[in-house]
Amino acid sequence: MLIIGEKINSSRKNIKEKVENKDTEFIQELARKQVEGGAQMLDLNIGTIRKNEPERMQWLVRTVQEVVDVPLCIDSPNYEAIKAGLEIYNWDKGKVLINSVTAEREKLKLILPLVKKYQCPVVALTMNEDGIPQGFQERFKIADKLIKKLTNEGIPAQDIYIDPLTLPVSTNIQNANIVLETLKRVKDSYPKVKTIIGLSNISYGLPERRLLNQSFVVLARASGLDAVILDSTDKDLMALIKATDLLLGKDEFCAHYLQAFREGRL
Amino acid sequence: MVNLKELSEALFRGDVSRVKELTQLALREEVEPREILEQGLIKGMDVVGEKFKNNEIFLPEVLLASQAMYGGLELLQPQLIKSGVEARGKVIIGTVKGDLHDIGKNLVAMMLRGGGFEVIDLGKDVSAEKFLVAIQKHKPDIVGLSALLTTTMMGMTEVITVLEKAGLRDKVKVMIGGAPVTQEFADEIGAEGYAPNAASAVDKARELIHSLRRK
């Protein structure tokens, strides 16, 4: 499974301040730690910083790329910030995962040219002008529409990451089931298309969130999840994913599991 | 004689049927509707707000308590109107244009209702024009604006601009909230109120109403 480190996200209080003050040392340390923990990609999200998001995104991309070699996931609702990040990205370190496009006409019009220009993989959220639909049938319908649209535009299926949008179970007890069902449907209908979720939102508003995050990642992986944005410095969570992949038959001769054991990661 | 403390406790537990039962009973015993509202429902929601703020209870428990509150309020409302009890104030609330996040906004709306306010909820992705029309129609004391994204925060400024243009800016207090919103931003755009969470939003609204009434 593609593990994407979630920690450089300005909705976390500390990070907002560190990015605003351009604390290079802090950000670089955080990037390094996540990669050491097992992140194969790092998510950069400064959506809660209002001023100069494009310029700050560029600073962040440069700062992070100075110290780690994994590719980056440029994550913003703001087209200008994504564009700015892509412009100065060091392409020797693999392709950017653009996060994200939706079924909103305006959004597609802006983001699609970037995806084509840089030939990057892209995250597609199952929402449209009317918002995020409640049921999994409707979410799948949007995913279906997005996949057809993107492949028609020449984007390879394996470069499309469908995100069924994880909402907190604390506000609707079916929110996990909706995601799991959407994942299954997408993988059934389009085996080559990839799937992705941000993990921690599921447990928002509840105590001992790690328990819910852990259970959810196992369920999601079994339902066809290909990539996940999570806290890769959480050793228990990372070990759990290794064990899950082994049990699901995705780890030939248990090689990754055993390697992790020898490295003291289990 | 029905015990209003028991009512507030049933509300806190989220026991919808008990809240309805006790409200009904209190009405039958001809307890003042205002008394039932303030000593029963509002008191219960105050405890909910306080405990939620202190992380002693969690979101689903707040939602459950709010269901209980609505259960009681439904029975009480006709009597409140009949006996001429006025709400503590009228609030129009909504998430601004382009923003689909409404957990926080819903929570604030609910806590305000529990706090004795009349709340008109315009929902999410609400344009400045729609806010204006609603404000002209309902003449609220306060308009509450919510946003979770930096890209949509500017929708708050837009509402204020539209109000200024319509000559209504001094007729209504503006309160804002949401993850990227800060006191600093509120000052910058000239919003009278900011609250970091749902429980303090009620305190803030009470404070604003108080300042209005003093004038």
Interface residues (C-beta under 8 A of the other chain):
Chain A: S11 G47 T48 I49 R50 E53 P77 N78 M127 G131 I132 P168 S170 T171 Y204 G205 L206 P207
Chain B: N55 F58 L59 P60 L63 L100 I103 K124 D125 L149 T150 T151 M153 A179 P180 F185
